[in-house]
């Protein structure tokens, strides 16, 4: 993740700054999602929330979207989320992971997040990646990866 600094909401709901180095020495489940409080993103976040005890024995979960800290706080409180949410409004981290992509809906082209999940190893390298994630069943795929 380099020296990118992002604002975030920690697992306890407190606002703080994060650097990539904050996660050195441990694996991290880093997932990118398009937007707080949308149906697919809410389902994905709730799936991570509901399976957190199955995941955190392997790695902490960190969600990233372009939404503001204010939006993340609201999303976290409304859904009872219990993991870190990072705000990437300038798409620095999304571009580094090549998930900031041109998308199309109803013939209109726009830039947005390609729903993706990465397992980052203890040295900051990508160990496993899932791109163009389909929400249903995805968290089970992540759990299965660790349990193999």
Helices and strands as residue ranges (DSSP letters): E 5-9, E 15-19, G 20-23, E 28-32, H 39-50, H 52-55, E 60-65, H 69-79, E 84-87, H 92-96, E 100-105, E 108-113, E 116-120, E 126-130, H 138-147
